[in-house]
Amino acid sequence: MKHLIIFAHPNNQTSFNQAILEQAIKASQEQGIETQVRDLYAIDFNPILSWEELQAAQQKITPAEIRYEQELIDQADLITLIYPLWWMGFPAILKGYLDRILSHGFAYKTENGVSVGLLHGKKMQQFITIGNNLQKYEDLGFIQSLQNCLIDGLFNYCGITDIDHCLFGDIHILDEQTRQNILQEVREKTTQNLTALFALQQEKIE
Ligand code: FAD
């Protein structure tokens, strides 16, 4: 079983996102799961989907660096995204990663004019830190918007429907105990999701 973690925060030393990443890795490694981290800033991922790349894609030509990322996605049973909410969306580096990696022919295809997702059988979890208060976002209808845009709209389209996500709000003003509880939650959720996947795989074998 393979676990791919995609991390999109510019501070991979002391940010709270980094602390979340550490917990996800720890939970994964404790279960002996093969875990790969793609730290998008650390690998200096180029998020720009160029016109040349789009044109080449029509001839089914994919840059080697993108094929590599696609193979990691392809092989992963669990995909974890860790990122801060930036202007109601993914940080640009993660948005660009998704623009380039989730390409036609890899993440979805078109059959009789209808799009069909190709990334079936994978589980996803997302850990998203948010500056604002979650109840305020709920009252404004933003929580539903985030669910539509960051979770369902994009990944369901590509065939990933089993998605667990956690929004951690008020992130700058939480007390230390609450932050520790969040880190514990990340660890437990990752363990649970991996355990469930493992049980599912065992069922298939038997
Ligand atoms: P940090 O600032 O690194 O940490 C948060 C707190 O956790 C700090 O008190 C820190 O000391 C503490 N901490 C760090 N490490 C640990 C640890 N190991 N254990 C315990 N505590 C720790 N917010 C919105 O709500 N909506 C938006 O649309 C939005 N847009 C944004 C756009 C931009 C460009 C930016 C820069 C921010 C935006 N924000 C928005 C806020 C953003 O979501 C938060 O700044 C981000 O989620 C904070 O995550 P962090 O990892 O950087 O937190």
Residues whose N, C-alpha, C, O or C-beta is under 5 A from the ligand:
A	BS01	FAD	T14 S15 F16 N17 A19 P84 L85 W86 W87 M88 T129 I130 G131 N132 I171 H172 R179
